[in-house]
Amino acid sequence: MKKLIITMEFPPQIGGIASYTYQFASALKPEEVIVLATKHKQAKEFDANCAFKVVRHNFYFPSFIWPRWLKLFWHVFWLARKEKIDIIYLHHVLPVGYVARLIKKFKHAPFLIFSHGTDVLAASRSNWKKNRMRSVVNQAEAIIFNSASLRQRFLRVWPEFQNKSLVLYPCPDNDFYQAPAGEVIDKLKSQYALEGKKVILTIARMDDGKGYPHLVRILPKVLEKVSNLVWLVIGDGPKRESISKEIQKNFLQNVVRYIGIVPHAELKKFYYLADLFVLLTHPDEGREEGLGLVFLESAAAGLPVIAGRSGGVEEAVLNGQTGLVVDIYQGDKIVADSIIELLKNEEYAKTLGMNARMRLESDFKWGNQLKVIGKWI
C-alpha cells in the first residue's frame, strides 16, 4: 500500500511534531512511503539520508491568492497521480484536511488524520473552525492522537467521533537505546566544563508552557543543596531573550550552559551525559502538552525525569514509578525538593530511569503501536 505523509513540520526542522513524523515514517516500509514536507534550507542533505522518498514544496500561495491551500492541492494531486498513492496521512487538520477531502473525491484515496494538539485547541475556540474540523474528520477514516489525554480533550468538543478516534503513542528512535562511546561523552564534558558536575538537562522550545521561568526561579534553592549543579539547555524560541534576562537576574550565568538548537540525531549524547532531565511543562491559556517525546527519549537512555503535570505527560511519565511528575502551581519548594532528591539519591534516580526504560521497551515500540492502525498500513 503506497502511503503519502503530508506534514508542515519535518526534520531538519526541530520539534516534537517533526520528530514524530520522521520516526513514524521510518517505522514503515521505506519503498511504500513518500513524505511531502515544506521546504527547509538544510533539507537537501537530510533528505538524501532518508530511507524513504521526501518531496519538498511550499504549501501555500501568497496571501492575495485565495484559498492559499489550493497550491498544496495541486502538489498533492499530481504526486498522488504520479506515485499511485493508496492512502494519505495528514499531520495537520486545517487547512491540510481541505486538500485531503478533495483528493479523496477526485482520486478516491482515503486519509487518516494525526493530531498533535495545537489544531484541536485552535479549532475548539471558533464555531466556524469547529464546523470545519467536523467536516474534515467526517471524511477521514480515523483521527489519531498522540495521547489519551488529547483524545479526551477532542471528544469533549466533538463527542460524535468516539468510535473514530484512536491513540497511537510516539516511540523513540531505536538509536536512543544505545549509549554513545565513552570518548564522545568525555569530549562533551570537557567542551562544556562538566567534570565533577551534577548535570540537569532540558530540551524544549523556549516558549510558554515549558516552565523555563519557573526552573530559573527554583534553581537558586537547588544550588543551596547541590552546589556543583549545571543546567544544560537545548532549544530556541520566542521566549529566549526573556529567559536569558531571568537567568541574569538570578545570577545563574555560570550555572547555565546554553547549547541552542541541536539536530535530533545528535540529542542522544546529551541524554547520556546528564544526571537528570527536567521539563516543567504546565497548562497555559488552554494549551497543554500532548505527550512529550523528550520524556520518552530520556527513558530510552535510562535518564531519570522530573516532568510538569500537563495534558498527556502522565502517560509518558508514571509518577513515582518511571519518574516524578510535579505541579508547578503547588509551589516552588515541592519542585526544588524533587530535583534535590533525585540529584542526591542516585540509587532512587537510577531505579526510576531503569523502570522507565523497561516500560518503554515493552509498551513504546513502533511494532506494537502500529497495530492500532493496522488495517490502514
C-alpha positions as CSV (number, residue, x, y, z in Angstrom):
1,M,0.0,0.0,0.0
2,K,1.6,3.3,-1.1
3,K,1.4,6.0,1.6
4,L,1.7,9.8,1.4
5,I,2.5,11.6,4.6
6,I,1.8,15.3,4.5
7,T,3.4,17.4,7.2
8,M,4.3,21.1,7.7
9,E,6.9,20.0,10.4
10,F,9.7,17.6,9.4
11,P,13.4,17.4,10.1
12,P,15.8,19.1,9.9
13,Q,13.2,21.3,11.5
14,I,13.4,20.9,15.3
15,G,10.4,20.0,17.4
16,G,8.1,17.2,18.7
17,I,5.9,17.0,15.6
18,A,8.8,16.9,13.3
19,S,10.4,14.1,15.3
20,Y,7.2,12.2,15.5
21,T,6.5,12.3,11.7
22,Y,10.1,11.3,10.9
23,Q,10.1,8.4,13.3
24,F,6.6,7.3,12.2
25,A,7.7,7.3,8.5
26,S,10.9,5.4,9.4
27,A,8.8,2.7,11.1
28,L,7.0,1.9,7.8
29,K,8.4,0.1,4.8
30,P,10.5,2.7,3.0
31,E,9.5,1.6,-0.5
32,E,5.9,2.3,0.4
33,V,6.4,5.8,1.9
34,I,6.6,9.3,0.4
35,V,6.8,12.3,2.7
36,L,5.5,15.7,1.4
37,A,7.0,18.4,3.6
38,T,7.6,22.1,3.4
39,K,10.9,23.5,2.1
40,H,13.9,24.0,4.5
41,K,17.3,25.4,3.9
42,Q,19.1,22.4,5.3
43,A,16.8,19.8,3.9
44,K,18.9,18.6,0.9
45,E,21.4,16.7,3.0
46,F,18.9,15.4,5.5
47,D,16.5,14.1,2.8
48,A,19.3,12.3,0.9
49,N,20.0,10.2,4.1
50,C,16.3,9.2,4.5
51,A,15.5,5.6,3.6
52,F,12.2,6.8,2.1
53,K,11.4,9.5,-0.5
54,V,11.0,13.1,0.6
55,V,9.4,15.7,-1.6
56,R,9.6,19.4,-0.7
57,H,7.3,22.2,-1.7
58,N,6.0,25.5,-0.5
59,F,2.4,24.6,0.6
60,Y,0.6,27.9,0.2
61,F,0.0,30.7,-2.3
62,P,0.8,34.3,-1.2
63,S,-1.9,35.9,0.9
64,F,-3.5,37.8,-2.1
65,I,-4.5,34.4,-3.7
66,W,-7.3,32.6,-2.0
67,P,-7.7,29.9,-1.0
68,R,-4.0,29.8,-0.3
69,W,-4.0,26.0,0.3
70,L,-5.0,25.4,-3.4
71,K,-1.3,25.3,-4.2
72,L,-0.9,22.4,-1.8
73,F,-3.9,20.7,-3.5
74,W,-2.1,20.7,-6.9
75,H,1.1,19.3,-5.4
76,V,-0.8,16.5,-3.7
77,F,-3.0,15.8,-6.7
78,W,-0.1,15.3,-9.1
79,L,2.0,13.5,-6.6
80,A,-0.8,11.1,-5.8
81,R,-1.3,10.5,-9.5
82,K,2.3,10.0,-10.3
83,E,3.1,7.8,-7.4
84,K,-0.2,5.9,-7.4
85,I,-0.9,6.8,-3.8
86,D,-3.3,4.5,-1.9
87,I,-3.8,6.4,1.3
88,I,-2.8,9.7,2.8
89,Y,-1.7,10.5,6.4
90,L,-2.2,14.1,7.5
91,H,-0.3,15.6,10.4
92,H,-2.3,18.9,10.4
93,V,-6.1,19.0,10.3
94,L,-6.7,22.6,9.0
95,P,-6.3,23.6,6.2
96,V,-4.5,20.4,5.0
97,G,-7.7,18.5,5.6
98,Y,-9.5,20.5,2.9
99,V,-6.9,19.2,0.5
100,A,-7.3,15.6,1.6
101,R,-11.1,15.8,1.2
102,L,-10.7,17.0,-2.4
103,I,-8.1,14.3,-3.2
104,K,-10.5,11.7,-1.8
105,K,-13.2,12.9,-4.1
106,F,-11.1,13.1,-7.2
107,K,-8.6,10.3,-6.6
108,H,-10.6,8.0,-4.2
109,A,-7.6,8.0,-1.8
110,P,-8.8,7.7,1.8
111,F,-7.0,9.6,4.6
112,L,-6.1,9.4,8.2
113,I,-5.6,12.4,10.5
114,F,-2.8,12.6,13.1
115,S,-3.5,15.3,15.6
116,H,-0.8,16.7,17.9
117,G,-2.8,19.2,19.9
118,T,-2.5,22.7,18.6
119,D,-5.0,22.1,15.8
120,V,-7.6,20.8,18.4
121,L,-7.1,23.9,20.6
122,A,-7.3,26.3,17.7
123,A,-10.5,24.8,16.2
124,S,-12.2,24.5,19.6
125,R,-12.1,28.3,20.1
126,S,-14.1,29.1,17.0
127,N,-17.5,27.9,16.0
128,W,-16.6,28.2,12.3
129,K,-13.4,26.2,12.8
130,K,-15.4,23.6,14.9
131,N,-17.6,23.0,11.9
132,R,-14.6,22.9,9.6
133,M,-12.9,20.3,11.8
134,R,-16.1,18.3,12.0
135,S,-16.5,18.3,8.2
136,V,-12.9,17.1,7.7
137,V,-13.0,14.4,10.4
138,N,-16.3,13.1,8.9
139,Q,-14.5,12.3,5.7
140,A,-11.4,10.7,7.4
141,E,-11.0,7.0,8.1
142,A,-10.0,7.9,11.6
143,I,-8.3,10.6,13.7
144,I,-5.2,9.5,15.6
145,F,-4.0,11.2,18.8
146,N,-0.6,11.1,20.5
147,S,-2.1,10.6,24.0
148,A,-5.3,9.6,25.6
149,S,-5.5,13.0,27.3
150,L,-5.5,14.7,23.9
151,R,-8.2,12.3,22.6
152,Q,-10.4,13.2,25.6
153,R,-10.0,16.9,25.0
154,F,-11.0,16.4,21.4
155,L,-14.1,14.3,22.4
156,R,-15.3,16.9,24.8
157,V,-15.9,19.2,21.8
158,W,-16.7,16.6,19.1
159,P,-18.2,13.6,21.1
160,E,-19.7,12.2,17.9
161,F,-16.3,10.8,16.9
162,Q,-15.9,8.5,19.9
163,N,-15.6,5.4,17.6
164,K,-13.4,7.2,15.0
165,S,-10.7,8.4,17.4
166,L,-7.6,6.3,18.3
167,V,-4.4,6.7,20.3
168,L,-1.0,6.0,18.8
169,Y,1.9,6.9,21.0
170,P,5.2,8.2,19.6
171,C,8.2,6.0,20.0
172,P,11.8,7.0,20.3
173,D,14.3,6.1,17.6
174,N,16.0,2.7,18.4
175,D,19.3,4.5,18.4
176,F,18.4,6.3,21.6
177,Y,18.7,2.9,23.5
178,Q,22.4,2.6,22.6
179,A,24.9,4.6,24.7
180,P,27.4,6.6,22.7
181,A,31.1,5.8,23.1
182,G,32.8,7.0,26.3
183,E,35.1,9.3,24.4
184,V,32.1,11.2,23.0
185,I,30.8,11.9,26.5
186,D,34.3,12.8,27.7
187,K,34.6,15.3,24.9
188,L,31.3,16.9,25.8
189,K,32.2,17.1,29.4
190,S,35.5,18.9,28.5
191,Q,33.7,21.2,26.0
192,Y,31.1,22.4,28.5
193,A,33.3,22.2,31.6
194,L,31.2,19.5,33.2
195,E,33.8,17.5,35.1
196,G,32.7,16.9,38.7
197,K,29.3,18.5,38.0
198,K,25.7,17.4,38.5
199,V,24.0,18.0,35.2
200,I,20.4,18.9,34.7
201,L,19.2,18.7,31.0
202,T,16.2,20.5,29.4
203,I,15.3,20.0,25.8
204,A,12.4,22.1,24.7
205,R,11.2,25.0,22.6
206,M,11.7,28.2,24.6
207,D,8.0,29.2,24.8
208,D,5.1,29.5,27.2
209,G,4.0,26.3,28.8
210,K,7.5,24.8,29.0
211,G,8.3,26.0,32.5
212,Y,11.6,27.8,31.8
213,P,10.9,30.8,34.1
214,H,9.8,28.5,36.9
215,L,13.0,26.4,36.8
216,V,15.1,29.6,36.6
217,R,13.4,30.8,39.8
218,I,13.8,27.5,41.5
219,L,17.5,26.7,40.7
220,P,19.0,29.1,43.4
221,K,17.2,27.0,46.0
222,V,18.6,23.8,44.5
223,L,22.1,25.3,44.4
224,E,22.0,25.7,48.2
225,K,21.9,21.9,48.4
226,V,23.7,20.9,45.2
227,S,26.5,23.5,44.7
228,N,28.1,21.7,41.8
229,L,25.0,22.0,39.6
230,V,25.0,22.8,35.9
231,W,21.9,23.3,33.7
232,L,22.2,22.3,30.0
233,V,19.6,24.0,27.8
234,I,18.9,22.8,24.3
235,G,16.3,24.7,22.3
236,D,15.3,28.0,20.9
237,G,12.1,30.0,20.5
238,P,10.3,33.3,21.1
239,K,11.0,33.5,24.8
240,R,14.7,33.0,24.6
241,E,15.5,36.7,25.3
242,S,13.2,37.0,28.3
243,I,14.5,33.7,29.7
244,S,18.1,34.9,29.3
245,K,17.2,38.1,31.3
246,E,15.7,36.0,34.0
247,I,18.9,33.9,34.2
248,Q,21.0,37.0,34.6
249,K,18.6,38.4,37.2
250,N,19.0,35.3,39.3
251,F,22.8,35.3,38.8
252,L,22.8,31.9,37.0
253,Q,25.2,32.8,34.1
254,N,27.8,30.4,35.4
255,V,25.3,27.6,36.0
256,V,23.6,27.6,32.7
257,R,25.2,26.2,29.5
258,Y,23.0,27.3,26.6
259,I,23.6,24.8,23.7
260,G,21.0,26.2,21.3
261,I,19.5,24.1,18.5
262,V,20.9,20.6,18.1
263,P,20.0,18.2,15.3
264,H,17.7,15.4,16.5
265,A,20.2,12.7,15.7
266,E,22.8,14.4,18.0
267,L,20.5,14.7,21.0
268,K,21.2,11.2,22.3
269,K,24.7,12.0,23.6
270,F,23.2,14.8,25.8
271,Y,20.7,12.4,27.4
272,Y,23.6,10.0,28.3
273,L,25.7,12.9,29.6
274,A,23.1,14.2,32.0
275,D,22.2,13.1,35.6
276,L,18.6,14.3,35.4
277,F,16.1,15.5,32.8
278,V,13.8,18.4,33.9
279,L,11.0,19.9,31.9
280,L,8.3,21.7,33.9
281,T,5.5,21.6,31.4
282,H,2.3,23.2,32.6
283,P,-1.1,24.3,31.2
284,D,-1.0,27.8,29.6
285,E,-4.1,29.6,28.3
286,G,-5.8,26.3,27.5
287,R,-2.8,24.8,25.9
288,E,-1.4,21.6,27.3
289,E,1.4,19.2,26.5
290,G,0.3,16.4,24.1
291,L,2.6,13.8,25.5
292,G,6.3,14.9,25.4
293,L,8.5,12.8,23.2
294,V,11.6,14.1,25.1
295,F,10.3,12.2,28.2
296,L,10.3,9.0,26.2
297,E,13.8,9.7,24.7
298,S,15.1,10.3,28.2
299,A,13.5,7.0,29.3
300,A,15.3,5.2,26.4
301,A,18.6,6.4,27.7
302,G,17.7,5.4,31.3
303,L,17.8,9.0,32.4
304,P,15.6,9.9,35.4
305,V,12.9,12.5,34.7
306,I,11.1,15.3,36.5
307,A,8.1,16.4,34.4
308,G,5.5,19.1,34.9
309,R,1.9,18.0,35.1
310,S,0.2,18.9,31.8
311,G,-2.0,17.1,29.3
312,G,-0.7,13.7,28.4
313,V,2.6,14.0,30.4
314,E,1.4,11.5,33.0
315,E,1.0,8.9,30.2
316,A,4.7,9.3,29.3
317,V,5.9,9.5,33.0
318,L,4.4,7.4,35.7
319,N,4.7,9.4,38.9
320,G,6.9,7.6,41.4
321,Q,7.5,4.6,39.1
322,T,9.3,5.9,36.0
323,G,10.0,9.5,37.1
324,L,8.5,12.3,39.2
325,V,5.5,14.4,38.0
326,V,5.2,17.8,39.8
327,D,2.6,20.5,39.7
328,I,4.4,23.9,39.4
329,Y,1.3,25.6,40.8
330,Q,1.7,23.9,44.1
331,G,4.8,25.9,45.0
332,D,8.5,26.1,44.3
333,K,9.5,24.0,47.3
334,I,7.9,20.8,46.1
335,V,9.7,21.1,42.8
336,A,13.0,22.1,44.3
337,D,12.9,19.2,46.8
338,S,12.1,16.8,44.0
339,I,15.1,17.9,42.0
340,I,17.4,17.8,45.0
341,E,16.2,14.3,45.9
342,L,17.0,12.8,42.5
343,L,20.4,14.5,42.3
344,K,21.4,13.3,45.8
345,N,19.7,9.9,45.9
346,E,21.5,8.3,43.0
347,E,20.1,4.8,43.6
348,Y,16.5,6.1,43.6
349,A,17.1,8.1,40.5
350,K,18.7,5.1,38.8
351,T,15.8,2.9,39.7
352,L,13.3,5.4,38.1
353,G,15.4,5.6,35.0
354,M,15.7,1.8,34.6
355,N,11.9,1.4,35.3
356,A,11.2,3.9,32.6
357,R,13.4,2.2,30.1
358,M,11.9,-1.2,30.8
359,R,8.4,0.2,30.3
360,L,9.4,1.8,27.1
361,E,10.8,-1.4,25.7
362,S,7.5,-3.2,26.3
363,D,5.0,-0.5,25.5
364,F,6.5,2.1,23.3
365,K,7.8,0.2,20.3
366,W,6.6,1.0,16.8
367,G,5.9,-2.6,16.1
368,N,3.2,-2.6,18.8
369,Q,1.9,0.9,18.3
370,L,1.3,0.5,14.5
371,K,-1.1,-2.3,15.3
372,V,-3.6,0.5,16.3
373,I,-3.8,1.5,12.6
374,G,-3.0,-2.0,11.2
375,K,-5.8,-2.0,8.6
376,W,-4.6,1.3,7.1
377,I,-0.9,0.4,6.6
